[in-house]
Structures are given as C-alpha cells and as structure tokens.
Amino acid sequence: MMGILFLGEKLENPYSVANMKKAYQNLLAKKGNSARTSSTDGNAITTTHYYVRFLPKDSVEYDRLKTDTSLVLYPIPLDYQIISTGSDTSAKPVWQYTAVKKGYEFDSTIAHEVLEDLYIPEQSTNTNLSTSATELKSPYSNKFVVDLVNEAMKITKNFQDTIKLTGGSTQVSYSPSGRIRVFDTRLQRPIPLVGVQIRGRRWFNFKRTYTDDNGNYSLGHFGGRTNLSIFYETSTFDVRTGTIGQAWHDGPHTNDPWSYDIPDGVQRFYAHVFRGARRYHWGDNGGLRRPSTPYKLKYGAYDKVGSDQGLNIIAHLGFVPDIMVWRYKSPDVEYDSDEIFSTAVHETAHTAHVNAMNGGWVQYVQVKLHLIESWAVAVEWMITQREYRERGIADYSGPDFLRFEPVSFPIKGSYQDWPISSSRSYTPVYIDLIDNYNQGLNGRPIIDNVSGYTLPQIERLLKNIYGLSSLSEQLKANKPIGVTDAQIDQLLSQY
C-alpha cells in the first residue's frame, strides 16, 4: 500500500503574475529577442487564473465540489516536490488543490483559499501576446510564449521544466501516451484497464483523457516534463479509498511515453472495483439499464477485511459511500480479481434495481429480500460471465466452473449450488429463468425446467415484482414460447 503524503521542498511558482512580469522584462532586456519592443505589452500580463485550495467540511460538500466538472482537483499541493503520495483513508476530506479561471464563481458554503494569482500564457487569449488564431490553438508554436515560460522557469530555478528548443525554433517536445493494464489473478496475466481517467499536469496546465478498449491513451501536447497520473473515476462514478478519499495513482514526472502494468497491492484492488463499475455504467452490460443518480455514484474500496464482500446503502446518505467493497476475505487472503469485479457489479445492480422501481427506493425496500439479492446475483452472473469469456475463459460460469475451488459465492459452483433456506437470501431463481441448465438432473437442489427469459426482459417487469406471487404473475403474463404455467409453478415452489 502506498504510504502517507510526504512533501519535499516548496518550489517557487513560475506562473505567479509577479514572476511572469519579471520574465517579460528580462526578455525585453535581451538584445535581439523576438519579444514585443514596447514595454507597454507587459501590462497585458495580468491575472488569468487563481491557484486555489478547497476544504469541504464533510463528504456532502466534497460530493458537491466533485460535481463541478470544470475543476481538476488534486489531493496534493501543486507547488511542492512530492516525495511520496498515499491513499487517504480518513473519514474527513483533505485540502483539494487546483487552478481556476479568473471570474470563477466560488461556492460560498465550501471553505476555500486563493493561494496565488497566476498568469498562464499557454491558456491566455490576449492578442497582444499571441499573434494569430493558430498560435492560440497551439501555444507552443508561438515562440514568444515558449520564451516567456522558459524565462519564468529559469528565474524560479525550475530548470527541469523548461521547454526544449531545437535549432533555435520551438518544438513541442512531449505528447504523453502509453498503455495502462492491471494484473488479473483469475487470468494470471495483465489485461487492459479500460475507460480509466489519465491526467497530465504541467504545473497549472491540466489535460484529461480516458483509456480505450486496449488500455491506450494519448493526452495531446505539453511543452515538456509532465506529471502523469491515474484517477479511478468517470463522469458518473468514482472509486474512493474507503469513505471519502479519491482513489488515484501518482505516476512519473516525465517527457517519455508512460505505460504501466498495475501488478498487485491496493492499486490493483482499486482497478478491479473500477472495472466492474465501469462495465456496468459504460460497457456491454447485456442490454440492462445504466444506474442513474443525481450525483456521482461512490464506490468505497476498503483495504481491509469486511463483514461481507460488498454492501449497497441504497438511500443516498451523503456521509458514506453508496457502495462498499472490501479487499480481503480474511487477514491473509485477498479476493481474486473476478470476485472483486463481480462484487462491484452485484452492488451496482441494486442501484439499477432501485431505478427500475416506480417509486424508487421507497418501493424497492418493499421487495422481498431474497428477490432483491437474487436479482443482483443474476446480473452479476451474466456480466461477469461476459467479461471473462471475452477474455478467454470459454467455460466461465459454466455449470461446473470452480465448483470445488475455495472461491466465494456466487462464483463457486457457477451460482448453481445455492438452495433457498430460512437464512439464505441469495438464490439462482432469476438465473434459472434464463439458462437452459437443469441442475436437478445433476445432483443439485433445484429442478429447473424453465428457460428462455432474458435479464433485460425481466428488468422491465421488476417495477411490479415484490414477492413470489407477483413474480409468478409477471412471468406467466410474459412467458416465452414453450414455457408453461405449470413449469413456472414448479420452479418457484422451490423458492
């Protein structure tokens, strides 16, 4: 696990308005420099941005801050050497750092502090300092911008961040790209981490993108050495380091391509929680509805043993994550990658189930518990099966896959060895409506002569299903060709 945050030396800020004005005057004083000849142009160097930090008092304010998609928040200061970063697992927010444009409207209810006025020439639209529309689109093609940034870096002793020049002309020296993968313990090989956010930061210049289906990314042009990082979030959900902290990986400061295979540890855990959530929200989920909330759905990834594999709070409380997933089944045994993936899917299915009910969670809590959990089991079974069959395990979730292995429900026995009992809420009743496997003919507890339904079809019926009686009514009113009422009665009588 990554350690706590250790800060090194505070760096002098080259983008402060004061330092940019000094840099401009230095350029004017250099004989033969291509800067403007009139010192009045220096008046154009005024505040374009503010370097700020926010301190939300609780997770409710933190969520509100995160809904502002214009903010690129970092849980570390942007003007320090960072010796090491860590996973913030506290229940209280930490300072969040970023740069905002001049004129940004602050939420007065969230504590914030303006640390410094900034002039960022790469983002300036001042026509006195940029001579054409082309230069505004590609700031590093403007030699004056490059000269100004380089002079500011030199006078603040940030020599490693100067923009390299070739043959006296400017050159865009770095376009970050690479591939992100994560090791999968079931597959025993690294696989692409799809759809994760990649950030590039050069002081107060930020860019964001997402990895493609092969885990590849490309961030566009920076002038030089850039800090790259992985943030486990999308526009609809994010993965937290427990209760509140954003799950992320701080990558290198580099001007080389960066590819990374996440090998093990807590970062691998975060990545597999992200995989399950991302497939449900954005990938092929078999035609099921996407979970919908008026805020980012929060996945609390807890780096410890839990009372269960996962939990969904259902009613958005604000001060805790909506979904919780635990890394360990015992102090020395970590859940396998597919178990973490499937748990994230299972818990997401509960949120989508709430969406499917006419009255939302108020109606949802009236559904019998074993039908709530059995629906999430069926969704988990279908989506996890798709994921791992696509990745090469042809019999994944087949009737005997991992039946006698020490894996957890519901992967063990391919979701078929879970009879109804007074103490068990997890059953394959919805799976039995879909598959063509009669486990009763193979020494298992349930006689299953029903098949032909689909999960999307059943999902459309969920708003009217509260118990076995209403489930029976809906199934009989919408049964596939070849299925009889007697077969439905036989199956449901065992649940």
Stockholm file with secondary structure:
# STOCKHOLM 1.0

chainA/1-495         MMGILFLGEKLENPYSVANMKKAYQNLLAKKGNSARTSSTDGNAITTTHYYVRFLPKDSVEYDRLKTDTSLVLYPIPLDYQIISTGSDTSAKPVWQYTAVKKGYEFDSTIAHEVLEDLYIPEQSTNTNLSTSATELKSPYSNKFVVDLVNEAMKITKNFQDTIKLTGGSTQVSYSPSGRIRVFDTRLQRPIPLVGVQIRGRRWFNFKRTYTDDNGNYSLGHFGGRTNLSIFYETSTFDVRTGTIGQAWHDGPHTNDPWSYDIPDGVQRFYAHVFRGARRYHWGDNGGLRRPSTPYKLKYGAYDKVGSDQGLNIIAHLGFVPDIMVWRYKSPDVEYDSDEIFSTAVHETAHTAHVNAMNGGWVQYVQVKLHLIESWAVAVEWMITQREYRERGIADYSGPDFLRFEPVSFPIKGSYQDWPISSSRSYTPVYIDLIDNYNQGLNGRPIIDNVSGYTLPQIERLLKNIYGLSSLSEQLKANKPIGVTDAQIDQLLSQY
#=GR chainA/1-495 SS CCCCCEEEEECCCTTBHHHHHHHHHHHHHSTTCCSCSCGGGGGGCCCCEEEEEEECSSHHHHHHHHTCTTCCCBSSCSSEEEEECCCCCSSSCCCEEEEEETTCCCCTTSEEEEEEEECCGGGCCCTTTCCSHHHHHSGGGCHHHHHHHHHHHHHTTCGGGCCCEETTEECCCBCCEEEEEEEETTTTEEEECTTCEEEEEETTEEEEEECCTTSEEECCCBSSCEEEEEECBCSSEEEESSSSCBCEEEEEEESSCCCEEECSHHHHHHHHHHHHHHHHHHSCCTTCCCCCCSSCEEEEEEEEECSSSEEECCSCCSSSCSEEEEEEEETTEECCHHHHHHHHHHHHHHHHHHHHSTTTHHHHTTSCHHHHHHHHHHHHHHHHHHHHHHTTCTTTTCTTTTTTSSCCTTTGGGGCSCCCBTTBCCCCHHHHHHCCCCGGGGTCSCCCCCCCCCHHHHHHHGGGCSSHHHHHHHHHHTCCTTCCHHHHHHHHHTC
#=GC SS_cons         CCCCCEEEEECCCTTBHHHHHHHHHHHHHSTTCCSCSCGGGGGGCCCCEEEEEEECSSHHHHHHHHTCTTCCCBSSCSSEEEEECCCCCSSSCCCEEEEEETTCCCCTTSEEEEEEEECCGGGCCCTTTCCSHHHHHSGGGCHHHHHHHHHHHHHTTCGGGCCCEETTEECCCBCCEEEEEEEETTTTEEEECTTCEEEEEETTEEEEEECCTTSEEECCCBSSCEEEEEECBCSSEEEESSSSCBCEEEEEEESSCCCEEECSHHHHHHHHHHHHHHHHHHSCCTTCCCCCCSSCEEEEEEEEECSSSEEECCSCCSSSCSEEEEEEEETTEECCHHHHHHHHHHHHHHHHHHHHSTTTHHHHTTSCHHHHHHHHHHHHHHHHHHHHHHTTCTTTTCTTTTTTSSCCTTTGGGGCSCCCBTTBCCCCHHHHHHCCCCGGGGTCSCCCCCCCCCHHHHHHHGGGCSSHHHHHHHHHHTCCTTCCHHHHHHHHHTC
//
